[in-house]
Amino acid sequence: MLCPPYDRCRPPCSTEEGREPLAGEAFHSAMTKSAKDSRPRRSAWSIWVVALLAVGTPAAAVELDRSPIDLVLSSTERWLFTANQTAGTVSVVDVAAGTVVQELPCGKHPAGLALSADDARLLVTTAHDGNLVVFAHQDGQLVESGRVFLGFEPEGIAITADGARAYVALSTAAEVAEVDLEALSVKSRIGVGHWPRHLALSADGTRLAVGTSGDQSISVIDTAAGKLLFQERFGGINTGHLTVSADNRHVYFPWMVYRQNVINPNNIRAGWVLGSRIARIKLDAAARREAFTLDPRGLAVSDPYGIDLTSDESHLVASAGGTHELLIYRLRDLVFQDHGGPGDHIDPVLLGHPEKFARVELGGRPLGLRISRDDQRVYVANYLLNAVQVVDLERQALVGTFPLGGPAEPSLARQGAALFYDGRRSLDQWYSCHSCHYEGGSNSVAMDTLNDGTDRTFKAVLPLFDVADTAPWTWHGWQTDLESAMHKSLTETMEGPEPTAADVTALLAFLAELPQPPNPYRDSTGALSAAALRGQQVFAGAQAGCATCHTGKYFTDGEVHDVGLGSSRDIYQGHNTPSLVGLYRKVRWLHDGRGKSLDDLLTGPHEPSRVAGAGQLTDAERADLIEYLKSL
């Protein structure tokens, strides 16, 4: 049985020109109002379908947040499709009416979306299922036509011009999968570097650019040869969407930079802690990236994500999820700098000239975006507002909203999500919690957050999954009150305004609901491989001694141990035993991030015989132990 179309709802919301920028404190009420005012009517069947996806029973008819993370337009621009992350669905929107006409379940945590040139196939990745889901499309109606299991948290997708193949970024495998869409099978896997999340294919199909944030780089694939052509490392973190120029010479993308300076008001305002950039690199051969800075003094831009070029390449448009806005640049006015650039603040030539640079307030968390073919409108997926927004490029104004559905009021955890993703909770809105803890996880750099009471003692960023159950906190384990830890992060690490007790409660509620991604190193039943089973015995044995400290459900004893890895600059002695759950997702290990691989870790500073073990491991034992660690 196919899911019937949704009931029609009212036409797009009226223009919101002239709206004042939202203050950080006002954002939550604005989000609530938008969710309430833009909520479409739902048929009983549609509510049942979404509830069934969420809890497995039609008895609990719960309206879920949609949280669109990406969108695509059909070639005629009659239809718009969204990937709804928290609902696990895809929606079809009638653009003229501004209404959802169909919503179908696709799987857990959809992350990427792509449409074939003939509009016949819609592809969706479901990161927490490990699938590439294929929908057949005709005249605004979708029917699932197949799935390809890929594992390893698939995210970004690119389809070849003939629609025969797709490239999919496997974010925790350091690979891109080439998928035959006719046979629904994997043709090849191409190593690209750590944390490939987003990608873009040149129009001629010869080059595939991949944002490899774990290596702080962009990787470029020669598609004819099916291999990595080069990797341009430029120190970027949190690389967003990518888009290729019409002449196939450059790929453009937003990113953030961490400058390794002490966190204090002067350094934050100077752009010496975290900053936002847009860059381009050449696709034909390795060359230094060219970039420009997004951040004005006193009112920075945080967490840039989506990007697109107008068809005539007169304008570049980007979304900034942390500062809730759309950024519009006239391309000819941008100065892209390579070595020695691009500086700490935006080029002053752009300021005060809206024809050169404009900021359009959107609220919520704007992410993926697409520009209409006539270059008149930008469609933006707004994660926190459960909606697609329409911006008039010429007027530089928000002119419409397509509601996707969601609760009438945001839950406590949803209010916490708004805090977590809000760059305006930091001094002059330079960065958010998310900027360091990407999607609640880790980052690819060691950072100095002052949590250990010293400066320039850099620490690897700890994931926030299961944080309430893994006390104490911080690498030295001195923090024993989680509410105080949240307060300290907001006011000292971020130098932001004093949070209310309600703010802290909401943020903790959000963290409590963060979904730990499923482990790709276990089979569908959760069983271990033969090598991992052998490694489990090594882990528990006296020779390795791992289980001496890494015990229980989260593989931590909650104690502080001195294993000889400290620094004379540390105020606190010893280190808190970190949880090993999700260890495979990291690219840095140990408190200071000095471990660059698990093998490096176990043959270097954390070699078992130096810590708690009774002797040396053989190469075979170490290999098995690594397989077990990756399965945790």
C-alpha positions in Angstrom: 0.0 0.0 0.0 1.3 3.4 -0.9 1.2 6.3 1.5 -1.6 8.7 0.2 -0.9 12.3 -0.3 -1.1 14.7 2.6 -4.1 17.0 3.0 -3.5 20.3 1.4 -2.6 23.2 3.8 -2.5 26.9 3.5 -0.3 28.6 0.8 3.3 29.8 1.6 3.7 32.2 4.5 3.8 35.8 3.6 7.0 37.8 3.3 9.0 38.5 6.4 10.9 41.5 5.0 12.2 44.0 7.6 12.3 41.5 10.4 14.9 42.5 13.0 17.7 40.0 13.7 16.8 37.7 16.5 18.8 37.9 19.8 20.0 34.7 21.3 17.4 34.8 24.0 14.6 35.4 21.5 15.5 32.5 19.3 13.7 29.9 21.3 10.4 31.7 21.3 10.8 32.5 17.6 11.4 28.8 16.9 8.4 27.9 18.9 6.2 30.4 17.1 7.3 29.3 13.7 6.8 25.6 14.5 3.3 26.4 15.7 2.2 28.8 13.0 3.5 26.8 10.1 2.3 23.4 11.1 0.3 21.7 8.2 -2.8 19.6 8.8 -2.0 15.9 8.8 -4.2 13.0 7.9 -4.6 10.3 10.5 -2.8 7.9 8.1 0.3 10.2 7.8 0.6 10.6 11.6 0.3 6.8 12.0 3.1 6.2 9.4 5.5 8.6 11.2 4.7 7.1 14.6 5.2 3.6 13.3 8.6 4.5 12.0 9.5 6.0 15.4 8.2 3.5 17.9 7.1 0.4 15.9 3.4 0.6 16.9 0.4 2.4 15.4 -1.0 3.0 18.9 1.4 5.9 19.6 0.4 8.6 17.1 3.3 11.0 17.8 4.0 14.0 15.6 7.8 14.1 15.1 10.1 16.9 14.3 11.2 16.6 10.6 14.5 18.3 10.8 15.3 18.7 7.0 19.0 18.5 6.4 19.1 18.6 2.6 16.8 19.3 -0.3 16.8 19.0 -4.1 14.6 20.5 -6.9 13.1 18.6 -9.9 14.3 19.8 -13.3 10.9 21.6 -13.9 11.1 23.0 -10.3 7.5 21.9 -9.8 8.6 19.5 -7.0 11.0 19.8 -4.1 12.3 16.9 -2.1 13.6 17.0 1.5 15.5 14.5 3.7 14.1 14.7 7.2 16.7 13.6 9.6 14.9 13.1 13.0 11.7 11.8 11.4 13.6 9.3 9.1 11.5 10.3 6.1 11.6 12.0 2.7 9.0 14.6 1.8 7.7 15.8 -1.6 6.6 19.4 -1.7 4.5 21.0 -4.4 6.5 24.2 -5.0 3.6 26.2 -6.4 1.3 25.4 -3.6 4.0 25.3 -0.9 2.5 22.1 0.6 3.7 18.6 1.3 2.0 16.1 -1.0 3.7 12.9 0.1 6.0 11.8 2.9 7.5 8.3 3.1 9.8 6.6 5.6 13.3 5.9 4.3 15.3 4.8 7.3 17.3 6.0 10.3 19.0 9.4 10.2 18.9 10.4 6.5 21.9 12.5 5.7 22.3 13.0 1.9 19.9 13.5 -1.0 20.3 13.5 -4.8 18.0 13.5 -7.9 18.9 12.1 -11.3 18.9 14.6 -14.2 15.7 13.1 -15.7 14.0 13.3 -12.3 13.3 9.5 -12.4 15.4 8.5 -9.4 15.6 10.1 -5.9 18.5 8.8 -3.8 18.7 9.1 0.0 21.4 7.9 2.4 20.4 6.7 5.8 23.5 7.1 7.9 22.3 5.0 10.9 21.1 2.2 8.7 24.0 2.2 6.3 21.8 2.2 3.3 21.5 4.0 0.0 17.8 4.1 -0.7 16.4 4.5 -4.2 13.0 5.9 -4.9 11.3 5.9 -8.3 9.8 9.3 -9.0 6.9 10.3 -11.3 4.9 13.4 -11.2 5.4 14.1 -7.5 4.9 10.6 -6.3 7.7 8.4 -4.9 7.8 4.6 -4.7 10.8 2.8 -3.1 12.5 0.7 -5.8 15.5 -0.7 -4.0 18.3 -0.4 -1.4 22.0 -0.9 -1.3 23.6 -1.7 2.0 26.9 0.2 2.3 27.5 0.5 6.1 29.9 3.0 7.6 27.4 5.9 7.9 26.8 7.0 4.3 26.2 10.7 3.8 26.7 12.8 0.6 25.6 11.5 -2.8 26.5 12.5 -6.4 24.8 11.0 -9.5 26.4 10.7 -12.9 24.7 12.7 -15.8 23.4 9.5 -17.3 21.9 8.4 -14.0 23.6 5.0 -14.2 26.0 5.4 -11.2 26.2 7.2 -7.9 29.0 8.1 -5.6 28.4 7.9 -1.9 30.6 9.2 0.9 31.1 6.6 3.6 31.9 8.9 6.5 33.4 6.3 8.9 35.2 4.2 6.3 37.4 6.9 4.8 36.0 5.8 1.4 33.7 6.7 -1.4 31.5 3.9 -2.8 30.7 3.8 -6.5 27.2 2.3 -6.9 25.7 0.8 -10.0 22.1 2.0 -9.9 20.8 -0.5 -12.4 22.2 -3.6 -10.6 21.9 -1.9 -7.2 25.4 -3.1 -6.3 28.7 -1.6 -5.3 31.2 -1.4 -8.2 34.2 -0.1 -6.3 35.3 1.6 -3.1 37.9 4.4 -3.3 40.0 5.5 -0.4 39.8 9.2 0.1 40.8 10.1 3.7 39.0 10.4 7.0 35.4 11.6 7.5 34.2 12.1 3.9 30.8 13.7 4.4 29.9 15.8 1.4 30.9 15.6 -2.3 30.3 17.1 -5.7 30.8 15.8 -9.2 31.9 18.0 -12.1 29.4 18.4 -14.9 31.7 16.5 -17.3 31.9 13.6 -14.8 35.7 13.5 -14.7 36.3 14.8 -11.2 34.7 14.1 -7.9 35.6 16.4 -5.0 35.1 15.1 -1.4 35.3 17.0 1.8 37.5 14.9 4.1 37.1 16.8 7.4 39.0 14.1 9.4 42.1 15.0 7.4 41.2 18.7 7.3 41.3 18.5 3.5 39.5 18.2 0.2 40.2 15.0 -1.8 39.8 14.9 -5.6 39.0 11.6 -7.4 39.8 10.9 -11.1 36.6 9.1 -11.9 37.8 7.4 -15.1 40.7 5.9 -13.2 38.7 5.3 -10.1 41.4 6.5 -7.8 42.4 9.4 -5.6 44.1 12.0 -7.7 45.3 14.3 -4.9 44.4 15.6 -1.5 44.7 19.3 -0.6 45.3 19.7 3.1 44.5 23.2 4.4 43.7 22.8 8.1 39.9 23.1 7.6 37.4 21.6 10.0 33.6 21.0 9.6 33.7 21.2 5.8 30.2 21.8 4.4 28.5 21.2 1.1 30.5 21.5 -2.1 29.6 22.9 -5.5 31.5 22.9 -8.8 31.9 25.8 -11.2 30.3 25.6 -14.6 33.7 25.3 -16.3 34.6 22.3 -14.1 37.8 24.1 -12.9 37.0 24.8 -9.3 35.0 23.4 -6.4 33.7 25.8 -3.7 33.0 24.9 -0.1 32.5 26.5 3.4 34.6 25.4 6.3 35.9 26.6 9.7 39.4 27.1 11.0 40.8 26.6 14.5 43.7 28.9 15.2 45.2 27.3 18.3 45.2 30.4 20.4 44.1 30.9 24.0 40.4 31.4 24.5 39.9 34.9 25.8 37.7 37.8 24.7 40.5 39.5 22.8 41.5 36.4 20.8 37.9 35.5 20.0 37.1 39.0 18.7 40.4 39.0 16.7 39.3 35.8 14.9 42.2 33.9 16.5 40.2 31.1 18.0 37.6 29.9 15.5 36.6 31.5 12.3 34.5 30.8 9.1 35.7 30.7 5.6 34.7 29.8 2.0 37.3 28.4 -0.2 37.8 27.0 -3.7 40.4 24.6 -5.0 41.3 23.6 -8.5 40.1 20.2 -9.8 42.8 19.5 -12.5 45.9 19.4 -10.2 46.9 19.9 -6.7 47.2 23.6 -5.7 46.9 25.7 -2.6 43.4 26.5 -1.6 42.1 30.0 -2.2 39.7 31.4 0.4 38.0 34.5 1.8 36.9 35.2 5.4 33.2 35.4 6.3 33.4 37.1 9.7 32.7 40.8 10.3 34.1 42.3 13.5 31.7 42.2 16.4 29.1 40.0 14.5 30.8 36.9 13.2 29.4 34.0 11.1 29.3 30.5 12.6 28.9 27.0 11.3 28.6 27.7 7.5 27.1 24.6 5.8 25.2 24.8 2.5 26.5 26.5 -0.7 25.4 27.1 -4.3 26.3 29.3 -7.3 23.8 31.0 -9.5 23.6 29.6 -13.0 25.5 32.7 -14.4 27.9 32.5 -11.5 27.3 36.1 -10.6 26.5 35.2 -7.0 27.6 32.7 -4.4 25.1 31.8 -1.7 25.8 30.0 1.6 23.9 29.1 4.8 25.2 29.7 8.3 23.5 27.3 10.7 25.1 28.8 13.8 24.0 32.3 13.1 20.7 31.4 11.5 21.2 33.2 8.2 21.7 33.1 4.5 24.8 34.8 3.1 24.7 36.3 -0.4 27.9 37.4 -2.2 28.5 39.0 -5.6 31.2 36.7 -6.9 33.2 39.3 -8.8 33.8 41.3 -5.5 35.4 38.4 -3.7 39.1 38.3 -3.3 40.3 34.6 -2.9 43.7 34.4 -1.3 46.0 31.4 -1.1 49.3 31.8 0.8 49.2 34.4 3.5 45.5 34.8 3.4 42.6 35.3 3.8 43.0 37.3 7.0 41.0 37.2 10.2 38.0 39.4 9.3 35.9 39.9 6.2 37.2 42.2 3.5 36.0 45.7 4.5 35.2 46.4 0.9 32.2 44.1 1.2 30.7 45.8 4.2 28.0 48.4 3.8 27.3 47.4 0.2 24.3 45.0 0.1 24.8 44.5 -3.6 28.2 42.9 -2.7 27.4 41.1 0.5 24.1 40.6 2.3 23.0 38.7 5.4 19.4 37.5 5.4 18.0 36.5 8.8 16.2 33.1 8.7 16.1 31.9 12.3 16.3 28.2 13.2 19.2 26.3 11.6 19.4 26.7 7.8 21.4 23.9 6.2 21.2 22.5 2.6 20.1 24.9 -0.1 19.4 25.1 -3.9 19.1 28.1 -6.2 16.3 28.1 -8.8 17.3 27.9 -12.4 16.2 31.5 -13.1 18.5 32.7 -10.3 15.5 34.4 -8.6 15.0 32.2 -5.5 16.9 30.2 -2.9 15.3 27.2 -1.3 16.7 26.5 2.2 16.2 23.4 4.4 15.8 24.7 7.9 16.5 21.9 10.4 15.1 23.5 13.6 12.1 25.1 12.0 10.9 21.9 10.3 10.5 23.8 7.1 11.8 24.9 3.7 12.3 28.6 3.4 12.2 30.7 0.2 14.5 33.7 -0.2 14.2 36.2 -3.0 17.7 36.8 -4.3 17.1 40.2 -5.8 15.2 41.6 -2.8 17.5 39.7 -0.4 14.4 38.8 1.7 12.6 35.8 3.1 9.4 35.6 1.1 7.9 32.2 1.9 8.0 29.1 4.1 6.9 25.6 3.2 6.1 23.8 6.5 7.0 20.1 6.6 5.2 19.3 9.9 6.2 18.8 13.5 5.0 19.2 17.0 3.0 22.3 17.9 5.6 23.1 20.6 9.2 22.1 20.8 10.2 19.5 23.3 12.7 20.3 26.1 15.3 18.3 24.1 14.5 20.3 21.0 15.0 23.5 22.9 18.3 22.1 24.0 19.2 21.4 20.3 18.6 25.0 19.5 21.1 26.0 22.2 23.6 23.4 21.0 23.6 24.7 17.4 23.4 28.4 18.3 26.5 30.4 17.6 24.9 33.4 19.2 25.6 31.8 22.6 29.3 32.6 22.1 31.0 36.0 22.3 30.1 37.9 19.1 28.6 34.7 17.7 31.9 33.1 16.5 31.1 29.5 17.3 28.6 27.1 18.8 28.8 23.9 20.9 28.4 22.1 17.5 31.5 23.8 16.1 33.7 21.7 18.3 31.4 18.7 19.0 30.3 18.1 15.4 26.8 16.6 15.6 27.6 15.7 19.2 30.7 13.8 18.3 34.4 14.7 18.2 36.6 16.8 16.0 39.8 16.4 14.0 41.9 18.8 16.0 43.1 19.0 19.6 41.7 22.1 21.2 42.5 24.3 24.2 39.2 24.9 26.0 40.7 26.0 29.4 38.8 23.1 31.0 42.0 21.8 32.6 42.8 25.2 34.2 45.8 25.9 31.9 46.3 27.5 28.5 47.9 25.9 25.5 47.5 22.4 26.8 45.6 21.1 23.9 43.1 18.2 24.4 41.2 16.0 21.9 37.5 16.8 21.8 35.5 14.2 23.7 32.2 13.0 22.1 29.1 13.8 24.0 27.2 10.5 23.4 26.2 8.9 26.7 27.7 11.9 28.5 25.3 11.7 31.4 26.3 8.1 32.1 30.1 8.5 32.0 31.0 10.7 35.0 33.3 12.3 35.9 34.0 14.8 33.1 36.9 16.5 31.4 40.1 14.7 30.5 41.5 15.1 34.0 38.2 14.0 35.6 38.0 16.9 38.0 34.4 18.0 37.0 31.8 15.9 38.9 28.7 18.0 38.3 27.4 18.0 34.7 25.2 21.1 35.1 28.2 23.0 36.3 30.2 21.6 33.3 27.6 22.9 30.9 27.5 26.3 32.6 31.3 26.5 32.4 31.4 25.6 28.7 28.8 28.3 27.8 30.4 31.1 29.9 34.1 30.3 29.7 34.9 28.2 26.6 32.3 30.2 24.6 32.6 33.4 26.6 28.8 33.7 26.1 25.9 35.1 28.1 25.0 33.6 31.5 22.6 30.7 30.8 19.4 30.3 32.8 18.8 27.1 34.7 16.2 26.3 32.0 18.9 26.6 29.4 21.2 24.1 31.1 18.3 21.7 31.7 17.3 21.9 28.0 20.8 21.3 26.9 21.2 18.3 29.1 17.9 16.9 27.7 19.2 17.3 24.2 22.5 15.5 25.1 20.5 12.7 26.7 18.7 12.0 23.5 21.8 12.1 21.2 21.7 8.8 19.2 24.9 6.8 19.4 25.4 5.7 15.7 25.3 1.9 15.2 28.6 0.2 14.9 29.5 -0.8 11.3 32.0 -3.3 12.5 29.3 -5.6 13.7 26.9 -7.6 11.6 23.1 -7.0 11.5 22.6 -9.1 14.7 25.4 -7.2 16.6 27.7 -10.2 16.5 31.5 -9.9 16.4 33.7 -11.1 13.7 36.1 -14.0 14.4 39.0 -11.6 14.7 37.1 -9.3 17.1 36.2 -12.3 19.2 39.9 -13.2 19.5 40.6 -9.6 20.3 38.0 -9.6 23.0 40.0 -12.3 24.8 43.2 -10.2 24.4 41.3 -7.2 25.8 40.2 -9.1 28.8 43.5 -10.9 29.4 46.3 -10.0 31.7 48.8 -9.7 28.9 47.0 -6.5 27.5 45.3 -5.5 30.8 42.8 -3.2 29.0 39.9 -4.4 31.1 41.7 -3.2 34.3 40.4 0.4 33.6 38.0 0.0 30.6 35.1 -1.8 32.2 31.3 -1.9 32.2 28.8 -0.9 29.6 30.8 2.1 28.5 34.2 0.6 29.0 35.3 3.1 31.6 35.7 2.8 35.3 35.1 6.5 36.0 38.4 6.8 37.7 41.5 9.0 37.2 44.8 7.1 36.5 48.3 8.3 35.9 49.7 6.2 33.1 52.7 8.4 32.4 51.2 10.6 29.7 51.0 13.8 31.6 52.8 17.1 31.1 54.7 19.3 33.6 52.2 22.1 32.7 49.2 20.1 33.9 47.5 21.4 37.1 45.8 18.1 37.6 47.6 14.8 37.8 46.4 11.7 35.9 43.7 11.3 33.3 40.0 10.2 33.4 39.5 6.8 31.7 37.6 7.6 28.5 34.7 5.5 27.2 35.7 3.3 24.3 32.2 3.1 22.8 32.3 4.5 19.3 36.2 4.5 19.2 36.1 3.7 15.5 34.7 7.1 14.7 37.7 9.0 16.0 40.8 10.2 14.1 42.7 11.3 17.2 43.3 9.2 20.4 44.6 9.9 23.9 44.0 13.1 25.8 46.2 15.3 23.6 45.3 13.6 20.3 48.9 12.4 19.7 47.6 9.0 18.6 46.8 9.1 14.9 45.7 5.5 14.5 44.9 2.6 16.8 48.0 0.8 15.7 50.0 3.9 16.5 48.3 4.1 19.9 49.1 0.4 20.8 52.7 0.5 19.7 53.5 3.9 21.1 52.6 5.8 24.2 49.7 3.6 25.2 51.4 0.3 24.4 49.7 -2.2 26.9 52.9 -3.2 28.6 53.5 0.5 29.5 50.1 0.9 31.0 48.5 -2.1 32.7 49.5 -5.1 30.7 51.9 -7.9 31.8 53.9 -8.1 28.6 54.2 -7.5 24.9 51.5 -8.4 22.4 52.3 -10.2 19.2 51.5 -8.5 15.9 48.6 -11.0 15.5 47.2 -10.2 19.0 47.5 -6.5 18.4 45.6 -6.8 15.1 42.8 -8.8 16.7 42.7 -6.3 19.6 42.2 -3.5 17.1 39.4 -5.3 15.4 37.7 -5.7 18.8 38.2 -2.0 19.7 36.7 -0.9 16.5 33.6 -3.1 17.3 32.8 -1.3 20.6 
